[in-house]
Amino acid sequence: MSLSSLKKSAPSAEVKRVTVDEFIQGAELYACGLALVPSTENKVATQGPMKKATFTLGKVAIAKLNALSANTGIAKSRLIRIWLDNQAAHYTETH
């Protein structure tokens, strides 16, 4: 074996860019032994970097959000963004 056989070659696979939420969701599914299914839902549009938001939910709402997150494998923050996106779309259609 010579050093010429150690040349850097082109990558064999194309790099797919993912959002932080998609990465976390994939990691959670992988940890549970599940496969990641490509999402056909609309991507949540963001305008620049995300900002933290603080709000209060009751125990029932928190329990529902936790259960939904556990059942779907989607992060709670992403679920809230999806819900907001759907509500905004519904509001625009009705008004």
Order of alpha helices (4+ residues) and beta strands (2+ residues): alpha-alpha-alpha
